[in-house]
């Protein structure tokens, strides 16, 4: 999945198991991609703005809400 800044995404159930965001972030939360450059090993990491806070999430923790027409 290739995301770009400004894309609307939703968090997936996998984030419910991430201890560093327990109580702050859950699945089915909407956010906007604000950063696309970070990488961890070979996986892309995206900065996602949710409720005024930026969370850095792996690509398997989020899903794009809509596709371009």
Residue pairs with C-beta under 8 A, 6 or more apart in sequence:
1 59
1 63
1 64
3 9
3 33
3 36
3 44
3 46
3 59
3 62
3 64
4 33
4 36
5 33
5 34
5 35
5 36
6 32
6 33
7 32
7 33
7 64
7 65
8 30
8 31
8 32
8 64
8 65
8 66
9 30
9 31
9 32
9 33
9 46
9 48
9 62
9 63
9 64
9 65
10 28
10 29
10 30
10 31
10 62
10 63
10 65
11 25
11 26
11 27
11 28
11 29
11 31
11 48
11 50
11 57
11 61
11 62
12 27
12 60
12 61
12 62
12 63
13 27
14 27
14 60
14 61
15 21
15 25
15 26
15 27
15 57
15 61
16 26
16 27
18 25
18 61
21 55
24 53
24 55
25 50
25 55
29 50
29 51
30 50
30 65
31 48
31 49
31 50
31 55
31 62
32 48
32 49
33 46
33 47
33 48
33 49
34 47
34 48
34 49
34 54
35 46
35 47
35 54
35 56
36 44
36 46
36 47
38 44
38 45
38 46
38 47
38 56
39 45
40 58
43 58
43 59
43 60
44 58
44 59
45 56
45 57
45 58
45 59
46 56
46 57
46 58
46 59
46 62
47 54
47 55
47 56
48 54
48 55
48 56
48 57
48 62
